[in-house]
Amino acid sequence: MARFRYVSPGLAGFAAVVTLAVGLVAGKAAFGGEAPSSSAGTAGVAGAKIDVIVKATESEFWQSMLAGAKKAGADLGVDLHLTGPTSETDIEPQVRLVENAIARGAQAIVLAPNSSTALNDVINRARGAGVKVIVVDNAVTTKSEGFIGTDNIKAGQQAGQRMCELITEQGKADGQILHESAASGQQVLVDRFDGFKKGLAEKCPDATVKQTLVNDNDLNKAVSQVADAITSDPDLAGVFADNNTSGTGAARAVGEKNAKDLAVFAFDSDPAEVSAVKEGTLDGILVQNPFFFGYQGVVEAAMAVRGTVPPVVLDPGAVLVDARNVNAPELQSLLNPPKTTG
């Protein structure tokens, strides 16, 4: 039996405890399966208007969050509106989507914000208008009804620890690491990098991060940046990629340059990243559960609409996936969750 390493308590346990507050039994729903519904539990929220706004509708990661939200919406019988900008760099379009939700008369918004600060004003306006706001993935610096997201410092620390193991195996414990980042200023990415450096330094104190390259969540740009880094520095020991676009870009660059001896570790998962782990162009990924983000986000929004106080902070955790467990049956629903574009 493969051993799985978690950075925080289990997803299913959290889902069951929190959704029972709304009268649902979540269980398999957190992983994309079926969940029995309760007419008594949904009576107070059926028909409630809830908008779900993700970071980027073109991303399969966020499409999984939308699928989770859609499932919860069906279970609860709420009036659900699923939307988001096309790219994680689209901040103003996301602000407008929140404004549209207010104008639509939404009673709650589930928001995965593209900035920790730029949406504060519109969130405040929404809450001032009586709209409940549940923030997902990327914390903001203003008040909301609840936050659902991985402790990215702890998860990043685990990535750094694994990177140290990988470069030590290669005899490069004092090597240089490239940080390939999707965006500047997103707290979730800042936390991952801070955690990564901490984890790396624990047993590889002489290893250094040589530079951070920002790809603006552009896959082709990520491929080009990592490929150029491999070419310019043949002694490069590793690459830390902080999201799925960065991870897929790094994996493609490794394949193009035939640099499979380069240690590459990334965050999140999509079909391209999972394939890269199987092929060996990615040494591992830290996998979150976006389906759970969406499902639980709608559940907590419904709780808030009904007058029940949702958890202030809920950390679903992350799972380290590599060649040792990527084919494990227990992980397939996590690695290949349902998806929808709205």
Beta strands, then each sheet from edge to edge (+ up, - down):
strand 1: 49-53
strand 2: 79-83
strand 3: 108-111
strand 4: 132-136
strand 5: 146-148
strand 6: 176-181
strand 7: 208-214
strand 8: 238-241
strand 9: 263-267
strand 10: 284-287
strand 11: 313-314
strand 12: 319-321
sheet 1: 2+ 1+ 3+ 4+ 5+ 11+
sheet 2: 7+ 6+ 8+ 9+ 10+ 12-
end
